Amino acid sequence: MIVHVTPRTEPVVIVGGGQSGLAAARAGLTAGLRPVVLHAGVEPVGSWPDYYDSLTLFSPARYSALPGLDFGGDPERYPSRDEVVAYLRRYAAGLDADVRTGVRVTAVRSRPDGGYLVHTDAGDELAAAGVVAASGSFGNPYLPVLPSQERYAGELCHVADYRRPDPYAGRRVVVVGAGNSAVQVAHELAGYADVTLATRAPVRFLPQRIRGRDLHHWLRVTGADLLPRPVLTRLVRHAAVLDTGIYRDAIAAGAPARRAMFTAFTDDGVVWSDGRTERVDAVVFATGYRPHLDYLAPLGTLDRGLPRQRAGISTTHPGLGYLGLEFQRSFSSNTLRGVGRDAAYVTAALAAHVSGRSRRRPAARRAAASGRP
Ligand SMILES: Cc1cc2nc3c(=O)[nH]c(=O)nc-3n(C[C@H](O)[C@H](O)[C@H](O)COP(=O)(O)OP(=O)(O)OC[C@H]3O[C@@H](n4cnc5c(N)ncnc54)[C@H](O)[C@@H]3O)c2cc1C
């Protein structure tokens, strides 16, 4: 089916129905745009249902809401993964926007008039005045390749595939990474398995609570949450894991143990940095994600998979914006509490592009009719 939309009513297509896509839809409505959210999943709740079972938010409910809808319940609690799913479901239901689920965008192409054509896996082609790429990164996990990795016959996975610890019971497991997911998963697994956390440098921790208040309180009152990357990295040189003290104590007690990163794989295990080899049943890489933007390849706007953008505005294509990128404008960009602010910024730029196009279009038509260039 081909959907034809008259230029005046062309929507802005938002790719992805997670917190970023929903925040974009709300901000787009406020900016006078006609947002259409195209979401690959069955429900517009982003990747949250696919995160591991025991996940709870690292910020209290008070600091975990999108614009326009409180989380509800005790504002000091740390909501569970399933509470976030229920919250996003409520958020989507309350939006007066066109949200289409079960639709994957396969390609975005630009048109000579400054608009876009959005292709979907159903074979549809949707004309759009602008596009917001809000497709997250969970669909594009980053797996490093180490020497002899292809020889390793044990279980090798990315933490994106990890759900719960019981399948690992009684096994020898190495978790790779020094971020929140690596430490949380290694700690959880250590109750079931013999676990080592392999990291390039010692794990650094950030206190979850300072002077009786959650860290997010201080991030807000100091404005640190809004600092752009260059400023923040001057103040805080290393990424760190949020901790009430349980992870630091568990690692100090050796469950999980922490070792310098291994250097290579063997047929059935790993080679540690001191040259010793060890049999390992499973290796879980908690090595992060990259933006999931393959559908933008036809535009030629990606540089080794990363978008050419500044603060979420494409530097190659007017009318193309991004949401949910890491450090898009600040540390909080890729969080529930921060994405709404970026959404307002990006949709304001898109609205300016869309109204600029509609002002230029009649002038261009008049010029064409008069034969002037
Ligand atoms: C394990 C983990 C824990 C986290 N914990 C927290 C936390 O405690 N607090 C916090 O604020 N943040 C947290 N985050 C960070 C961030 O808030 C989440 O990753 C969040 O899910 C990002 O939302 P999003 O909408 O940008 O992307 P996603 O939630 O990934 O949603 C994007 C959606 O787009 C869909 N999609 C992708 N490609 C296409 C396509 N071509 N066409 C149509 N649809 C498409 C996907 O199916 C996906 O559902 C965590 C992240 C991870 C991975």
The ligand as an SDF file (V2000), in Angstrom:
LIG
                    3D

 53 58  0  0  0  0  0  0  0  0999 V2000
   19.9850   -2.3210   30.8650 C   0  0  0  0  0  0  0  0  0  0  0  0
   19.6430   -0.8710   30.8020 C   0  0  0  0  0  0  0  0  0  0  0  0
   19.2390   -0.2170   31.9510 C   0  0  0  0  0  0  0  0  0  0  0  0
   18.8830    1.1350   31.9190 C   0  0  0  0  0  0  0  0  0  0  0  0
   18.4670    1.7310   33.0520 N   0  0  0  0  0  0  0  0  0  0  0  0
   18.0380    3.0220   33.0150 C   0  0  0  0  0  0  0  0  0  0  0  0
   17.5150    3.6580   34.1910 C   0  0  0  0  0  0  0  0  0  0  0  0
   17.5080    3.0890   35.2600 O   0  0  0  0  0  0  0  0  0  0  0  0
   17.0420    4.9310   34.0830 N   0  0  0  0  0  0  0  0  0  0  0  0
   17.0440    5.6040   32.8920 C   0  0  0  0  0  0  0  0  0  0  0  0
   16.5500    6.7330   32.8290 O   0  0  0  0  0  0  0  0  0  0  0  0
   17.5800    5.0340   31.7830 N   0  0  0  0  0  0  0  0  0  0  0  0
   18.0730    3.7870   31.8130 C   0  0  0  0  0  0  0  0  0  0  0  0
   18.5780    3.2100   30.6740 N   0  0  0  0  0  0  0  0  0  0  0  0
   18.8270    4.0650   29.4760 C   0  0  0  0  0  0  0  0  0  0  0  0
   17.5890    4.3870   28.6280 C   0  0  0  0  0  0  0  0  0  0  0  0
   16.6560    5.1100   29.4030 O   0  0  0  0  0  0  0  0  0  0  0  0
   16.9360    3.1460   28.0270 C   0  0  0  0  0  0  0  0  0  0  0  0
   17.8610    2.4630   27.2230 O   0  0  0  0  0  0  0  0  0  0  0  0
   15.6850    3.4460   27.1740 C   0  0  0  0  0  0  0  0  0  0  0  0
   15.0690    2.2390   26.8240 O   0  0  0  0  0  0  0  0  0  0  0  0
   16.0300    4.2460   25.9230 C   0  0  0  0  0  0  0  0  0  0  0  0
   14.8150    4.6280   25.3240 O   0  0  0  0  0  0  0  0  0  0  0  0
   14.6870    4.9270   23.7640 P   0  0  0  0  0  0  0  0  0  0  0  0
   13.2620    5.2370   23.5050 O   0  0  0  0  0  0  0  0  0  0  0  0
   15.7070    5.9050   23.3710 O   0  0  0  0  0  0  0  0  0  0  0  0
   15.1070    3.5410   23.0720 O   0  0  0  0  0  0  0  0  0  0  0  0
   14.3860    2.1370   23.1810 P   0  0  0  0  0  0  0  0  0  0  0  0
   13.7900    1.9190   24.5170 O   0  0  0  0  0  0  0  0  0  0  0  0
   15.3660    1.1360   22.6920 O   0  0  0  0  0  0  0  0  0  0  0  0
   13.1590    2.2550   22.1510 O   0  0  0  0  0  0  0  0  0  0  0  0
   13.3750    2.3650   20.7690 C   0  0  0  0  0  0  0  0  0  0  0  0
   12.3870    1.4550   20.0810 C   0  0  0  0  0  0  0  0  0  0  0  0
   12.5150    1.6720   18.6680 O   0  0  0  0  0  0  0  0  0  0  0  0
   12.2130    0.4590   18.0120 C   0  0  0  0  0  0  0  0  0  0  0  0
   12.8900    0.4660   16.7150 N   0  0  0  0  0  0  0  0  0  0  0  0
   14.2130    0.2810   16.4710 C   0  0  0  0  0  0  0  0  0  0  0  0
   14.4660    0.3590   15.1310 N   0  0  0  0  0  0  0  0  0  0  0  0
   13.2710    0.5890   14.5480 C   0  0  0  0  0  0  0  0  0  0  0  0
   12.8570    0.7760   13.1820 C   0  0  0  0  0  0  0  0  0  0  0  0
   13.7470    0.7310   12.1740 N   0  0  0  0  0  0  0  0  0  0  0  0
   11.5450    0.9960   12.9290 N   0  0  0  0  0  0  0  0  0  0  0  0
   10.6400    1.0660   13.9460 C   0  0  0  0  0  0  0  0  0  0  0  0
   10.9590    0.8910   15.2610 N   0  0  0  0  0  0  0  0  0  0  0  0
   12.2580    0.6750   15.5460 C   0  0  0  0  0  0  0  0  0  0  0  0
   12.7630   -0.6200   18.9150 C   0  0  0  0  0  0  0  0  0  0  0  0
   11.9990   -1.8000   18.7490 O   0  0  0  0  0  0  0  0  0  0  0  0
   12.6450   -0.0200   20.3040 C   0  0  0  0  0  0  0  0  0  0  0  0
   11.5950   -0.5950   21.0450 O   0  0  0  0  0  0  0  0  0  0  0  0
   18.9520    1.8600   30.6980 C   0  0  0  0  0  0  0  0  0  0  0  0
   19.3880    1.1850   29.5520 C   0  0  0  0  0  0  0  0  0  0  0  0
   19.7290   -0.1570   29.5990 C   0  0  0  0  0  0  0  0  0  0  0  0
   20.1730   -0.8480   28.3300 C   0  0  0  0  0  0  0  0  0  0  0  0
  1  2  1  0
  2  3  1  0
  2 52  2  0
  3  4  2  0
  4  5  1  0
  4 50  1  0
  5  6  2  0
  6  7  1  0
  6 13  1  0
  7  8  2  0
  7  9  1  0
  9 10  1  0
 10 11  2  0
 10 12  1  0
 12 13  2  0
 13 14  1  0
 14 15  1  0
 14 50  1  0
 15 16  1  0
 16 17  1  0
 16 18  1  0
 18 19  1  0
 18 20  1  0
 20 21  1  0
 20 22  1  0
 22 23  1  0
 23 24  1  0
 24 25  2  0
 24 26  1  0
 24 27  1  0
 27 28  1  0
 28 29  2  0
 28 30  1  0
 28 31  1  0
 31 32  1  0
 32 33  1  0
 33 34  1  0
 33 48  1  0
 34 35  1  0
 35 36  1  0
 35 46  1  0
 36 37  1  0
 36 45  1  0
 37 38  2  0
 38 39  1  0
 39 40  1  0
 39 45  2  0
 40 41  1  0
 40 42  2  0
 42 43  1  0
 43 44  2  0
 44 45  1  0
 46 47  1  0
 46 48  1  0
 48 49  1  0
 50 51  2  0
 51 52  1  0
 52 53  1  0
M  END
$$$$
